[in-house]
Amino acid sequence: MADTTPETPEIPYEQARDELIAVVSRLEQGGTSLDESLALWERGEQLAAICQQWLDGARARLAKATGTDQDADSDAM
C-alpha cells in the first residue's frame, strides 16, 4: 500500500504565510520593474503552494484522527 501522506514542505507554514503577505504587499504597492514583479509573482505562487501543502496535510491528519478519512474535496462542492 502506498503512503498518501503529503510531503512536508521545506519551510514552516507561518514563515511561508508571512513571506506571502510581504510579497502581496510589495506587488500591491507597485513601483517595481516588470522582471521584479514577475519574480515576486512566481515566489508568491510557490509560497501559496507551500501553504496549501501544509493545510492539506493538516486536513488529512485531522481526518485520520477523527476517523473521517474521506476525500475533503467532495464536501467543497
PDB file of N, CA, C, O and CB in Angstrom:
ATOM      1  N   MET A   1       0.845  -1.176   0.000  1.00  0.00           N
ATOM      2  CA  MET A   1       0.000   0.000   0.000  1.00  0.00           C
ATOM      3  C   MET A   1       0.892   1.242   0.000  1.00  0.00           C
ATOM      4  O   MET A   1       1.848   1.328   0.771  1.00  0.00           O
ATOM      5  CB  MET A   1      -0.962  -0.003   1.223  1.00  0.00           C
ATOM      6  N   ALA A   2       0.574   2.196  -0.865  1.00  0.00           N
ATOM      7  CA  ALA A   2       1.364   3.425  -0.993  1.00  0.00           C
ATOM      8  C   ALA A   2       0.987   4.406   0.106  1.00  0.00           C
ATOM      9  O   ALA A   2      -0.176   4.504   0.497  1.00  0.00           O
ATOM     10  CB  ALA A   2       1.156   4.070  -2.381  1.00  0.00           C
ATOM     11  N   ASP A   3       1.991   5.132   0.600  1.00  0.00           N
ATOM     12  CA  ASP A   3       1.754   6.155   1.612  1.00  0.00           C
ATOM     13  C   ASP A   3       1.227   7.402   0.921  1.00  0.00           C
ATOM     14  O   ASP A   3       1.891   7.945   0.038  1.00  0.00           O
ATOM     15  CB  ASP A   3       3.053   6.468   2.420  1.00  0.00           C
ATOM     16  N   THR A   4       0.038   7.867   1.310  1.00  0.00           N
ATOM     17  CA  THR A   4      -0.568   9.037   0.671  1.00  0.00           C
ATOM     18  C   THR A   4      -0.407  10.297   1.517  1.00  0.00           C
ATOM     19  O   THR A   4      -1.037  11.316   1.233  1.00  0.00           O
ATOM     20  CB  THR A   4      -2.045   8.782   0.405  1.00  0.00           C
ATOM     21  N   THR A   5       0.436  10.237   2.561  1.00  0.00           N
ATOM     22  CA  THR A   5       0.685  11.403   3.396  1.00  0.00           C
ATOM     23  C   THR A   5       1.416  12.463   2.584  1.00  0.00           C
ATOM     24  O   THR A   5       2.429  12.161   1.954  1.00  0.00           O
ATOM     25  CB  THR A   5       1.499  11.018   4.651  1.00  0.00           C
ATOM     26  N   PRO A   6       0.921  13.706   2.586  1.00  0.00           N
ATOM     27  CA  PRO A   6       1.598  14.755   1.822  1.00  0.00           C
ATOM     28  C   PRO A   6       3.021  14.981   2.324  1.00  0.00           C
ATOM     29  O   PRO A   6       3.301  14.860   3.517  1.00  0.00           O
ATOM     30  CB  PRO A   6       0.805  16.060   1.896  1.00  0.00           C
ATOM     31  N   GLU A   7       3.898  15.307   1.406  1.00  0.00           N
ATOM     32  CA  GLU A   7       5.287  15.590   1.744  1.00  0.00           C
ATOM     33  C   GLU A   7       5.364  16.892   2.548  1.00  0.00           C
ATOM     34  O   GLU A   7       4.638  17.845   2.266  1.00  0.00           O
ATOM     35  CB  GLU A   7       6.158  15.684   0.459  1.00  0.00           C
ATOM     36  N   THR A   8       6.244  16.923   3.545  1.00  0.00           N
ATOM     37  CA  THR A   8       6.400  18.115   4.369  1.00  0.00           C
ATOM     38  C   THR A   8       7.167  19.180   3.583  1.00  0.00           C
ATOM     39  O   THR A   8       8.263  18.913   3.090  1.00  0.00           O
ATOM     40  CB  THR A   8       7.130  17.777   5.697  1.00  0.00           C
ATOM     41  N   PRO A   9       6.602  20.380   3.464  1.00  0.00           N
ATOM     42  CA  PRO A   9       7.290  21.462   2.740  1.00  0.00           C
ATOM     43  C   PRO A   9       8.594  21.860   3.431  1.00  0.00           C
ATOM     44  O   PRO A   9       8.812  21.551   4.603  1.00  0.00           O
ATOM     45  CB  PRO A   9       6.372  22.688   2.617  1.00  0.00           C
ATOM     46  N   GLU A  10       9.444  22.543   2.689  1.00  0.00           N
ATOM     47  CA  GLU A  10      10.772  22.902   3.181  1.00  0.00           C
ATOM     48  C   GLU A  10      10.771  24.024   4.217  1.00  0.00           C
ATOM     49  O   GLU A  10      11.740  24.165   4.963  1.00  0.00           O
ATOM     50  CB  GLU A  10      11.633  23.301   2.032  1.00  0.00           C
ATOM     51  N   ILE A  11       9.711  24.820   4.279  1.00  0.00           N
ATOM     52  CA  ILE A  11       9.657  25.887   5.280  1.00  0.00           C
ATOM     53  C   ILE A  11       8.355  25.774   6.064  1.00  0.00           C
ATOM     54  O   ILE A  11       7.362  25.262   5.547  1.00  0.00           O
ATOM     55  CB  ILE A  11       9.778  27.289   4.613  1.00  0.00           C
ATOM     56  N   PRO A  12       8.354  26.250   7.307  1.00  0.00           N
ATOM     57  CA  PRO A  12       7.133  26.180   8.126  1.00  0.00           C
ATOM     58  C   PRO A  12       5.998  27.017   7.529  1.00  0.00           C
ATOM     59  O   PRO A  12       6.229  27.986   6.807  1.00  0.00           O
ATOM     60  CB  PRO A  12       7.429  26.655   9.556  1.00  0.00           C
ATOM     61  N   TYR A  13       4.773  26.616   7.852  1.00  0.00           N
ATOM     62  CA  TYR A  13       3.585  27.308   7.354  1.00  0.00           C
ATOM     63  C   TYR A  13       3.625  28.795   7.680  1.00  0.00           C
ATOM     64  O   TYR A  13       3.388  29.634   6.810  1.00  0.00           O
ATOM     65  CB  TYR A  13       2.327  26.684   7.940  1.00  0.00           C
ATOM     66  N   GLU A  14       3.925  29.119   8.928  1.00  0.00           N
ATOM     67  CA  GLU A  14       3.902  30.518   9.365  1.00  0.00           C
ATOM     68  C   GLU A  14       4.895  31.369   8.582  1.00  0.00           C
ATOM     69  O   GLU A  14       4.602  32.511   8.227  1.00  0.00           O
ATOM     70  CB  GLU A  14       4.207  30.610  10.859  1.00  0.00           C
ATOM     71  N   GLN A  15       6.065  30.808   8.316  1.00  0.00           N
ATOM     72  CA  GLN A  15       7.078  31.535   7.542  1.00  0.00           C
ATOM     73  C   GLN A  15       6.606  31.755   6.112  1.00  0.00           C
ATOM     74  O   GLN A  15       6.754  32.850   5.569  1.00  0.00           O
ATOM     75  CB  GLN A  15       8.415  30.771   7.545  1.00  0.00           C
ATOM     76  N   ALA A  16       6.038  30.720   5.500  1.00  0.00           N
ATOM     77  CA  ALA A  16       5.529  30.836   4.132  1.00  0.00           C
ATOM     78  C   ALA A  16       4.398  31.852   4.063  1.00  0.00           C
ATOM     79  O   ALA A  16       4.346  32.666   3.141  1.00  0.00           O
ATOM     80  CB  ALA A  16       5.047  29.471   3.618  1.00  0.00           C
ATOM     81  N   ARG A  17       3.486  31.807   5.042  1.00  0.00           N
ATOM     82  CA  ARG A  17       2.357  32.741   5.082  1.00  0.00           C
ATOM     83  C   ARG A  17       2.838  34.185   5.231  1.00  0.00           C
ATOM     84  O   ARG A  17       2.368  35.077   4.525  1.00  0.00           O
ATOM     85  CB  ARG A  17       1.407  32.383   6.237  1.00  0.00           C
ATOM     86  N   ASP A  18       3.772  34.407   6.148  1.00  0.00           N
ATOM     87  CA  ASP A  18       4.279  35.762   6.373  1.00  0.00           C
ATOM     88  C   ASP A  18       5.011  36.300   5.147  1.00  0.00           C
ATOM     89  O   ASP A  18       4.870  37.472   4.797  1.00  0.00           O
ATOM     90  CB  ASP A  18       5.209  35.782   7.582  1.00  0.00           C
ATOM     91  N   GLU A  19       5.794  35.437   4.497  1.00  0.00           N
ATOM     92  CA  GLU A  19       6.504  35.872   3.293  1.00  0.00           C
ATOM     93  C   GLU A  19       5.512  36.150   2.163  1.00  0.00           C
ATOM     94  O   GLU A  19       5.699  37.090   1.390  1.00  0.00           O
ATOM     95  CB  GLU A  19       7.535  34.806   2.852  1.00  0.00           C
ATOM     96  N   LEU A  20       4.466  35.344   2.065  1.00  0.00           N
ATOM     97  CA  LEU A  20       3.438  35.563   1.047  1.00  0.00           C
ATOM     98  C   LEU A  20       2.741  36.901   1.261  1.00  0.00           C
ATOM     99  O   LEU A  20       2.477  37.628   0.304  1.00  0.00           O
ATOM    100  CB  LEU A  20       2.411  34.422   1.065  1.00  0.00           C
ATOM    101  N   ILE A  21       2.447  37.221   2.506  1.00  0.00           N
ATOM    102  CA  ILE A  21       1.832  38.513   2.826  1.00  0.00           C
ATOM    103  C   ILE A  21       2.746  39.652   2.379  1.00  0.00           C
ATOM    104  O   ILE A  21       2.277  40.636   1.809  1.00  0.00           O
ATOM    105  CB  ILE A  21       1.536  38.621   4.345  1.00  0.00           C
ATOM    106  N   ALA A  22       4.043  39.523   2.635  1.00  0.00           N
ATOM    107  CA  ALA A  22       5.009  40.552   2.239  1.00  0.00           C
ATOM    108  C   ALA A  22       5.091  40.678   0.719  1.00  0.00           C
ATOM    109  O   ALA A  22       5.191  41.787   0.193  1.00  0.00           O
ATOM    110  CB  ALA A  22       6.396  40.230   2.815  1.00  0.00           C
ATOM    111  N   VAL A  23       5.050  39.550   0.014  1.00  0.00           N
ATOM    112  CA  VAL A  23       5.110  39.567  -1.453  1.00  0.00           C
ATOM    113  C   VAL A  23       3.875  40.273  -2.019  1.00  0.00           C
ATOM    114  O   VAL A  23       3.990  41.117  -2.907  1.00  0.00           O
ATOM    115  CB  VAL A  23       5.214  38.120  -2.018  1.00  0.00           C
ATOM    116  N   VAL A  24       2.712  39.927  -1.507  1.00  0.00           N
ATOM    117  CA  VAL A  24       1.471  40.547  -1.991  1.00  0.00           C
ATOM    118  C   VAL A  24       1.494  42.053  -1.718  1.00  0.00           C
ATOM    119  O   VAL A  24       1.119  42.851  -2.577  1.00  0.00           O
ATOM    120  CB  VAL A  24       0.229  39.892  -1.317  1.00  0.00           C
ATOM    121  N   SER A  25       1.929  42.430  -0.536  1.00  0.00           N
ATOM    122  CA  SER A  25       2.012  43.844  -0.180  1.00  0.00           C
ATOM    123  C   SER A  25       2.943  44.594  -1.139  1.00  0.00           C
ATOM    124  O   SER A  25       2.630  45.693  -1.596  1.00  0.00           O
ATOM    125  CB  SER A  25       2.502  44.002   1.271  1.00  0.00           C
ATOM    126  N   ARG A  26       4.069  43.989  -1.427  1.00  0.00           N
ATOM    127  CA  ARG A  26       5.040  44.625  -2.336  1.00  0.00           C
ATOM    128  C   ARG A  26       4.464  44.770  -3.739  1.00  0.00           C
ATOM    129  O   ARG A  26       4.662  45.795  -4.391  1.00  0.00           O
ATOM    130  CB  ARG A  26       6.346  43.807  -2.389  1.00  0.00           C
ATOM    131  N   LEU A  27       3.752  43.747  -4.202  1.00  0.00           N
ATOM    132  CA  LEU A  27       3.128  43.829  -5.526  1.00  0.00           C
ATOM    133  C   LEU A  27       2.030  44.898  -5.548  1.00  0.00           C
ATOM    134  O   LEU A  27       1.890  45.619  -6.536  1.00  0.00           O
ATOM    135  CB  LEU A  27       2.544  42.457  -5.930  1.00  0.00           C
ATOM    136  N   GLU A  28       1.264  45.001  -4.481  1.00  0.00           N
ATOM    137  CA  GLU A  28       0.191  45.994  -4.420  1.00  0.00           C
ATOM    138  C   GLU A  28       0.734  47.421  -4.388  1.00  0.00           C
ATOM    139  O   GLU A  28       0.100  48.337  -4.912  1.00  0.00           O
ATOM    140  CB  GLU A  28      -0.680  45.746  -3.196  1.00  0.00           C
ATOM    141  N   GLN A  29       1.891  47.613  -3.782  1.00  0.00           N
ATOM    142  CA  GLN A  29       2.491  48.940  -3.708  1.00  0.00           C
ATOM    143  C   GLN A  29       2.955  49.430  -5.071  1.00  0.00           C
ATOM    144  O   GLN A  29       2.975  50.633  -5.329  1.00  0.00           O
ATOM    145  CB  GLN A  29       3.655  48.932  -2.741  1.00  0.00           C
ATOM    146  N   GLY A  30       3.329  48.497  -5.945  1.00  0.00           N
ATOM    147  CA  GLY A  30       3.818  48.876  -7.264  1.00  0.00           C
ATOM    148  C   GLY A  30       5.223  49.435  -7.202  1.00  0.00           C
ATOM    149  O   GLY A  30       5.920  49.285  -6.198  1.00  0.00           O
ATOM    150  N   GLY A  31       5.631  50.075  -8.273  1.00  0.00           N
ATOM    151  CA  GLY A  31       6.941  50.697  -8.323  1.00  0.00           C
ATOM    152  C   GLY A  31       8.076  49.728  -8.606  1.00  0.00           C
ATOM    153  O   GLY A  31       9.244  50.085  -8.456  1.00  0.00           O
ATOM    154  N   THR A  32       7.751  48.508  -9.012  1.00  0.00           N
ATOM    155  CA  THR A  32       8.788  47.538  -9.342  1.00  0.00           C
ATOM    156  C   THR A  32       8.838  47.341 -10.853  1.00  0.00           C
ATOM    157  O   THR A  32       7.865  47.592 -11.563  1.00  0.00           O
ATOM    158  CB  THR A  32       8.534  46.190  -8.623  1.00  0.00           C
ATOM    159  N   SER A  33       9.975  46.894 -11.316  1.00  0.00           N
ATOM    160  CA  SER A  33      10.115  46.621 -12.748  1.00  0.00           C
ATOM    161  C   SER A  33       9.291  45.395 -13.115  1.00  0.00           C
ATOM    162  O   SER A  33       8.855  44.646 -12.241  1.00  0.00           O
ATOM    163  CB  SER A  33      11.604  46.411 -13.132  1.00  0.00           C
ATOM    164  N   LEU A  34       9.084  45.198 -14.391  1.00  0.00           N
ATOM    165  CA  LEU A  34       8.329  44.039 -14.855  1.00  0.00           C
ATOM    166  C   LEU A  34       9.018  42.754 -14.425  1.00  0.00           C
ATOM    167  O   LEU A  34       8.360  41.828 -13.951  1.00  0.00           O
ATOM    168  CB  LEU A  34       8.166  44.072 -16.382  1.00  0.00           C
ATOM    169  N   ASP A  35      10.338  42.686 -14.585  1.00  0.00           N
ATOM    170  CA  ASP A  35      11.069  41.482 -14.190  1.00  0.00           C
ATOM    171  C   ASP A  35      10.933  41.204 -12.698  1.00  0.00           C
ATOM    172  O   ASP A  35      10.737  40.061 -12.284  1.00  0.00           O
ATOM    173  CB  ASP A  35      12.542  41.615 -14.559  1.00  0.00           C
ATOM    174  N   GLU A  36      11.039  42.257 -11.897  1.00  0.00           N
ATOM    175  CA  GLU A  36      10.916  42.083 -10.448  1.00  0.00           C
ATOM    176  C   GLU A  36       9.489  41.675 -10.076  1.00  0.00           C
ATOM    177  O   GLU A  36       9.293  40.828  -9.204  1.00  0.00           O
ATOM    178  CB  GLU A  36      11.311  43.383  -9.709  1.00  0.00           C
ATOM    179  N   SER A  37       8.507  42.267 -10.723  1.00  0.00           N
ATOM    180  CA  SER A  37       7.110  41.911 -10.465  1.00  0.00           C
ATOM    181  C   SER A  37       6.851  40.452 -10.807  1.00  0.00           C
ATOM    182  O   SER A  37       6.173  39.749 -10.057  1.00  0.00           O
ATOM    183  CB  SER A  37       6.165  42.815 -11.267  1.00  0.00           C
ATOM    184  N   LEU A  38       7.382  39.993 -11.929  1.00  0.00           N
ATOM    185  CA  LEU A  38       7.207  38.594 -12.322  1.00  0.00           C
ATOM    186  C   LEU A  38       7.881  37.657 -11.328  1.00  0.00           C
ATOM    187  O   LEU A  38       7.322  36.617 -10.980  1.00  0.00           O
ATOM    188  CB  LEU A  38       7.768  38.360 -13.729  1.00  0.00           C
ATOM    189  N   ALA A  39       9.077  38.017 -10.868  1.00  0.00           N
ATOM    190  CA  ALA A  39       9.789  37.198  -9.877  1.00  0.00           C
ATOM    191  C   ALA A  39       8.989  37.139  -8.569  1.00  0.00           C
ATOM    192  O   ALA A  39       8.884  36.083  -7.946  1.00  0.00           O
ATOM    193  CB  ALA A  39      11.216  37.770  -9.615  1.00  0.00           C
ATOM    194  N   LEU A  40       8.430  38.274  -8.164  1.00  0.00           N
ATOM    195  CA  LEU A  40       7.609  38.299  -6.953  1.00  0.00           C
ATOM    196  C   LEU A  40       6.364  37.427  -7.130  1.00  0.00           C
ATOM    197  O   LEU A  40       5.990  36.676  -6.230  1.00  0.00           O
ATOM    198  CB  LEU A  40       7.203  39.750  -6.604  1.00  0.00           C
ATOM    199  N   TRP A  41       5.738  37.532  -8.284  1.00  0.00           N
ATOM    200  CA  TRP A  41       4.538  36.730  -8.561  1.00  0.00           C
ATOM    201  C   TRP A  41       4.871  35.239  -8.495  1.00  0.00           C
ATOM    202  O   TRP A  41       4.133  34.461  -7.890  1.00  0.00           O
ATOM    203  CB  TRP A  41       3.949  37.089  -9.952  1.00  0.00           C
ATOM    204  N   GLU A  42       5.981  34.844  -9.117  1.00  0.00           N
ATOM    205  CA  GLU A  42       6.383  33.441  -9.105  1.00  0.00           C
ATOM    206  C   GLU A  42       6.658  32.960  -7.682  1.00  0.00           C
ATOM    207  O   GLU A  42       6.272  31.850  -7.315  1.00  0.00           O
ATOM    208  CB  GLU A  42       7.623  33.235  -9.980  1.00  0.00           C
ATOM    209  N   ARG A  43       7.323  33.790  -6.882  1.00  0.00           N
ATOM    210  CA  ARG A  43       7.582  33.427  -5.491  1.00  0.00           C
ATOM    211  C   ARG A  43       6.267  33.323  -4.723  1.00  0.00           C
ATOM    212  O   ARG A  43       6.100  32.432  -3.890  1.00  0.00           O
ATOM    213  CB  ARG A  43       8.518  34.460  -4.823  1.00  0.00           C
ATOM    214  N   GLY A  44       5.347  34.220  -5.000  1.00  0.00           N
ATOM    215  CA  GLY A  44       4.040  34.151  -4.360  1.00  0.00           C
ATOM    216  C   GLY A  44       3.316  32.854  -4.683  1.00  0.00           C
ATOM    217  O   GLY A  44       2.687  32.259  -3.808  1.00  0.00           O
ATOM    218  N   GLU A  45       3.399  32.418  -5.921  1.00  0.00           N
ATOM    219  CA  GLU A  45       2.786  31.151  -6.325  1.00  0.00           C
ATOM    220  C   GLU A  45       3.415  29.983  -5.567  1.00  0.00           C
ATOM    221  O   GLU A  45       2.709  29.085  -5.107  1.00  0.00           O
ATOM    222  CB  GLU A  45       2.933  30.940  -7.846  1.00  0.00           C
ATOM    223  N   GLN A  46       4.742  29.997  -5.439  1.00  0.00           N
ATOM    224  CA  GLN A  46       5.441  28.944  -4.691  1.00  0.00           C
ATOM    225  C   GLN A  46       4.991  28.939  -3.229  1.00  0.00           C
ATOM    226  O   GLN A  46       4.712  27.884  -2.660  1.00  0.00           O
ATOM    227  CB  GLN A  46       6.977  29.140  -4.779  1.00  0.00           C
ATOM    228  N   LEU A  47       4.925  30.117  -2.636  1.00  0.00           N
ATOM    229  CA  LEU A  47       4.541  30.225  -1.232  1.00  0.00           C
ATOM    230  C   LEU A  47       3.092  29.793  -1.011  1.00  0.00           C
ATOM    231  O   LEU A  47       2.782  29.141  -0.014  1.00  0.00           O
ATOM    232  CB  LEU A  47       4.739  31.656  -0.742  1.00  0.00           C
ATOM    233  N   ALA A  48       2.213  30.153  -1.931  1.00  0.00           N
ATOM    234  CA  ALA A  48       0.809  29.736  -1.826  1.00  0.00           C
ATOM    235  C   ALA A  48       0.707  28.211  -1.902  1.00  0.00           C
ATOM    236  O   ALA A  48      -0.090  27.605  -1.187  1.00  0.00           O
ATOM    237  CB  ALA A  48      -0.045  30.391  -2.946  1.00  0.00           C
ATOM    238  N   ALA A  49       1.506  27.599  -2.760  1.00  0.00           N
ATOM    239  CA  ALA A  49       1.504  26.135  -2.879  1.00  0.00           C
ATOM    240  C   ALA A  49       2.019  25.482  -1.594  1.00  0.00           C
ATOM    241  O   ALA A  49       1.500  24.451  -1.166  1.00  0.00           O
ATOM    242  CB  ALA A  49       2.365  25.690  -4.081  1.00  0.00           C
ATOM    243  N   ILE A  50       3.036  26.082  -0.987  1.00  0.00           N
ATOM    244  CA  ILE A  50       3.568  25.558   0.275  1.00  0.00           C
ATOM    245  C   ILE A  50       2.505  25.653   1.366  1.00  0.00           C
ATOM    246  O   ILE A  50       2.302  24.702   2.121  1.00  0.00           O
ATOM    247  CB  ILE A  50       4.848  26.328   0.697  1.00  0.00           C
ATOM    248  N   CYS A  51       1.831  26.786   1.450  1.00  0.00           N
ATOM    249  CA  CYS A  51       0.761  26.947   2.443  1.00  0.00           C
ATOM    250  C   CYS A  51      -0.333  25.907   2.218  1.00  0.00           C
ATOM    251  O   CYS A  51      -0.831  25.308   3.170  1.00  0.00           O
ATOM    252  CB  CYS A  51       0.165  28.374   2.377  1.00  0.00           C
ATOM    253  N   GLN A  52      -0.701  25.697   0.963  1.00  0.00           N
ATOM    254  CA  GLN A  52      -1.740  24.723   0.648  1.00  0.00           C
ATOM    255  C   GLN A  52      -1.305  23.314   1.031  1.00  0.00           C
ATOM    256  O   GLN A  52      -2.112  22.519   1.513  1.00  0.00           O
ATOM    257  CB  GLN A  52      -2.090  24.780  -0.837  1.00  0.00           C
ATOM    258  N   GLN A  53      -0.023  23.007   0.816  1.00  0.00           N
ATOM    259  CA  GLN A  53       0.516  21.704   1.212  1.00  0.00           C
ATOM    260  C   GLN A  53       0.359  21.490   2.718  1.00  0.00           C
ATOM    261  O   GLN A  53      -0.079  20.430   3.163  1.00  0.00           O
ATOM    262  CB  GLN A  53       2.001  21.588   0.809  1.00  0.00           C
ATOM    263  N   TRP A  54       0.722  22.508   3.489  1.00  0.00           N
ATOM    264  CA  TRP A  54       0.580  22.414   4.945  1.00  0.00           C
ATOM    265  C   TRP A  54      -0.879  22.219   5.339  1.00  0.00           C
ATOM    266  O   TRP A  54      -1.189  21.384   6.189  1.00  0.00           O
ATOM    267  CB  TRP A  54       1.145  23.670   5.623  1.00  0.00           C
ATOM    268  N   LEU A  55      -1.770  22.983   4.729  1.00  0.00           N
ATOM    269  CA  LEU A  55      -3.191  22.883   5.064  1.00  0.00           C
ATOM    270  C   LEU A  55      -3.765  21.528   4.668  1.00  0.00           C
ATOM    271  O   LEU A  55      -4.569  20.955   5.404  1.00  0.00           O
ATOM    272  CB  LEU A  55      -3.977  24.000   4.380  1.00  0.00           C
ATOM    273  N   ASP A  56      -3.360  21.013   3.515  1.00  0.00           N
ATOM    274  CA  ASP A  56      -3.820  19.687   3.085  1.00  0.00           C
ATOM    275  C   ASP A  56      -3.331  18.607   4.050  1.00  0.00           C
ATOM    276  O   ASP A  56      -4.064  17.676   4.384  1.00  0.00           O
ATOM    277  CB  ASP A  56      -3.331  19.381   1.652  1.00  0.00           C
ATOM    278  N   GLY A  57      -2.081  18.748   4.490  1.00  0.00           N
ATOM    279  CA  GLY A  57      -1.537  17.786   5.444  1.00  0.00           C
ATOM    280  C   GLY A  57      -2.278  17.834   6.773  1.00  0.00           C
ATOM    281  O   GLY A  57      -2.568  16.795   7.366  1.00  0.00           O
ATOM    282  N   ALA A  58      -2.582  19.037   7.238  1.00  0.00           N
ATOM    283  CA  ALA A  58      -3.322  19.188   8.485  1.00  0.00           C
ATOM    284  C   ALA A  58      -4.723  18.599   8.348  1.00  0.00           C
ATOM    285  O   ALA A  58      -5.220  17.942   9.263  1.00  0.00           O
ATOM    286  CB  ALA A  58      -3.401  20.671   8.889  1.00  0.00           C
ATOM    287  N   ARG A  59      -5.348  18.834   7.214  1.00  0.00           N
ATOM    288  CA  ARG A  59      -6.695  18.292   6.967  1.00  0.00           C
ATOM    289  C   ARG A  59      -6.665  16.760   6.984  1.00  0.00           C
ATOM    290  O   ARG A  59      -7.549  16.117   7.550  1.00  0.00           O
ATOM    291  CB  ARG A  59      -7.250  18.804   5.605  1.00  0.00           C
ATOM    292  N   ALA A  60      -5.635  16.191   6.355  1.00  0.00           N
ATOM    293  CA  ALA A  60      -5.510  14.732   6.315  1.00  0.00           C
ATOM    294  C   ALA A  60      -5.279  14.164   7.719  1.00  0.00           C
ATOM    295  O   ALA A  60      -5.857  13.140   8.082  1.00  0.00           O
ATOM    296  CB  ALA A  60      -4.356  14.317   5.377  1.00  0.00           C
ATOM    297  N   ARG A  61      -4.437  14.829   8.498  1.00  0.00           N
ATOM    298  CA  ARG A  61      -4.172  14.371   9.870  1.00  0.00           C
ATOM    299  C   ARG A  61      -5.435  14.458  10.725  1.00  0.00           C
ATOM    300  O   ARG A  61      -5.720  13.558  11.515  1.00  0.00           O
ATOM    301  CB  ARG A  61      -3.041  15.207  10.511  1.00  0.00           C
ATOM    302  N   LEU A  62      -6.185  15.537  10.564  1.00  0.00           N
ATOM    303  CA  LEU A  62      -7.418  15.707  11.314  1.00  0.00           C
ATOM    304  C   LEU A  62      -8.435  14.629  10.931  1.00  0.00           C
ATOM    305  O   LEU A  62      -9.085  14.044  11.798  1.00  0.00           O
ATOM    306  CB  LEU A  62      -8.003  17.105  11.072  1.00  0.00           C
ATOM    307  N   ALA A  63      -8.566  14.377   9.645  1.00  0.00           N
ATOM    308  CA  ALA A  63      -9.496  13.351   9.179  1.00  0.00           C
ATOM    309  C   ALA A  63      -9.105  11.981   9.722  1.00  0.00           C
ATOM    310  O   ALA A  63      -9.964  11.193  10.117  1.00  0.00           O
ATOM    311  CB  ALA A  63      -9.539  13.321   7.644  1.00  0.00           C
ATOM    312  N   LYS A  64      -7.819  11.707   9.739  1.00  0.00           N
ATOM    313  CA  LYS A  64      -7.344  10.425  10.249  1.00  0.00           C
ATOM    314  C   LYS A  64      -7.613  10.319  11.751  1.00  0.00           C
ATOM    315  O   LYS A  64      -8.037   9.270  12.237  1.00  0.00           O
ATOM    316  CB  LYS A  64      -5.838  10.250   9.958  1.00  0.00           C
ATOM    317  N   ALA A  65      -7.366  11.403  12.480  1.00  0.00           N
ATOM    318  CA  ALA A  65      -7.545  11.398  13.926  1.00  0.00           C
ATOM    319  C   ALA A  65      -9.014  11.278  14.333  1.00  0.00           C
ATOM    320  O   ALA A  65      -9.331  10.695  15.369  1.00  0.00           O
ATOM    321  CB  ALA A  65      -6.952  12.656  14.520  1.00  0.00           C
ATOM    322  N   THR A  66      -9.899  11.829  13.517  1.00  0.00           N
ATOM    323  CA  THR A  66     -11.325  11.791  13.850  1.00  0.00           C
ATOM    324  C   THR A  66     -12.055  10.620  13.207  1.00  0.00           C
ATOM    325  O   THR A  66     -13.249  10.422  13.432  1.00  0.00           O
ATOM    326  CB  THR A  66     -11.982  13.079  13.429  1.00  0.00           C
ATOM    327  N   GLY A  67     -11.330   9.846  12.407  1.00  0.00           N
ATOM    328  CA  GLY A  67     -11.945   8.689  11.761  1.00  0.00           C
ATOM    329  C   GLY A  67     -12.802   9.038  10.576  1.00  0.00           C
ATOM    330  O   GLY A  67     -13.598   8.214  10.125  1.00  0.00           O
ATOM    331  N   THR A  68     -12.658  10.245  10.059  1.00  0.00           N
ATOM    332  CA  THR A  68     -13.416  10.660   8.870  1.00  0.00           C
ATOM    333  C   THR A  68     -12.478  10.744   7.682  1.00  0.00           C
ATOM    334  O   THR A  68     -12.484  11.727   6.941  1.00  0.00           O
ATOM    335  CB  THR A  68     -14.125  12.025   9.101  1.00  0.00           C
ATOM    336  N   ASP A  69     -11.682   9.722   7.508  1.00  0.00           N
ATOM    337  CA  ASP A  69     -10.650   9.680   6.479  1.00  0.00           C
ATOM    338  C   ASP A  69     -11.274   9.565   5.085  1.00  0.00           C
ATOM    339  O   ASP A  69     -11.139   8.547   4.407  1.00  0.00           O
ATOM    340  CB  ASP A  69      -9.690   8.505   6.733  1.00  0.00           C
ATOM    341  N   GLN A  70     -11.967  10.647   4.674  1.00  0.00           N
ATOM    342  CA  GLN A  70     -12.619  10.704   3.378  1.00  0.00           C
ATOM    343  C   GLN A  70     -12.046  11.860   2.578  1.00  0.00           C
ATOM    344  O   GLN A  70     -11.348  12.716   3.122  1.00  0.00           O
ATOM    345  CB  GLN A  70     -14.146  10.849   3.533  1.00  0.00           C
ATOM    346  N   ASP A  71     -12.339  11.881   1.299  1.00  0.00           N
ATOM    347  CA  ASP A  71     -11.857  12.943   0.417  1.00  0.00           C
ATOM    348  C   ASP A  71     -12.564  14.246   0.770  1.00  0.00           C
ATOM    349  O   ASP A  71     -13.774  14.366   0.583  1.00  0.00           O
ATOM    350  CB  ASP A  71     -12.090  12.578  -1.078  1.00  0.00           C
ATOM    351  N   ALA A  72     -11.804  15.238   1.288  1.00  0.00           N
ATOM    352  CA  ALA A  72     -12.392  16.514   1.709  1.00  0.00           C
ATOM    353  C   ALA A  72     -12.904  17.328   0.543  1.00  0.00           C
ATOM    354  O   ALA A  72     -13.764  18.189   0.732  1.00  0.00           O
ATOM    355  CB  ALA A  72     -11.381  17.324   2.476  1.00  0.00           C
ATOM    356  N   ASP A  73     -12.402  17.083  -0.663  1.00  0.00           N
ATOM    357  CA  ASP A  73     -12.832  17.843  -1.825  1.00  0.00           C
ATOM    358  C   ASP A  73     -14.301  17.587  -2.155  1.00  0.00           C
ATOM    359  O   ASP A  73     -14.960  18.455  -2.727  1.00  0.00           O
ATOM    360  CB  ASP A  73     -11.962  17.501  -3.022  1.00  0.00           C
ATOM    361  N   SER A  74     -14.820  16.428  -1.810  1.00  0.00           N
ATOM    362  CA  SER A  74     -16.219  16.127  -2.116  1.00  0.00           C
ATOM    363  C   SER A  74     -17.163  16.986  -1.300  1.00  0.00           C
ATOM    364  O   SER A  74     -18.297  17.220  -1.717  1.00  0.00           O
ATOM    365  CB  SER A  74     -16.513  14.659  -1.864  1.00  0.00           C
ATOM    366  N   ASP A  75     -16.708  17.472  -0.118  1.00  0.00           N
ATOM    367  CA  ASP A  75     -17.532  18.347   0.712  1.00  0.00           C
ATOM    368  C   ASP A  75     -17.596  19.775   0.169  1.00  0.00           C
ATOM    369  O   ASP A  75     -18.556  20.502   0.425  1.00  0.00           O
ATOM    370  CB  ASP A  75     -16.996  18.364   2.131  1.00  0.00           C
ATOM    371  N   ALA A  76     -16.574  20.166  -0.577  1.00  0.00           N
ATOM    372  CA  ALA A  76     -16.476  21.551  -1.062  1.00  0.00           C
ATOM    373  C   ALA A  76     -17.434  21.838  -2.202  1.00  0.00           C
ATOM    374  O   ALA A  76     -17.667  23.001  -2.532  1.00  0.00           O
ATOM    375  CB  ALA A  76     -15.063  21.848  -1.510  1.00  0.00           C
ATOM    376  N   MET A  77     -17.985  20.817  -2.799  1.00  0.00           N
ATOM    377  CA  MET A  77     -18.843  21.036  -3.969  1.00  0.00           C
ATOM    378  C   MET A  77     -20.275  21.060  -3.598  1.00  0.00           C
ATOM    379  O   MET A  77     -21.134  21.233  -4.463  1.00  0.00           O
ATOM    380  CB  MET A  77     -18.620  19.985  -5.004  1.00  0.00           C
TER     381      MET A  77
END
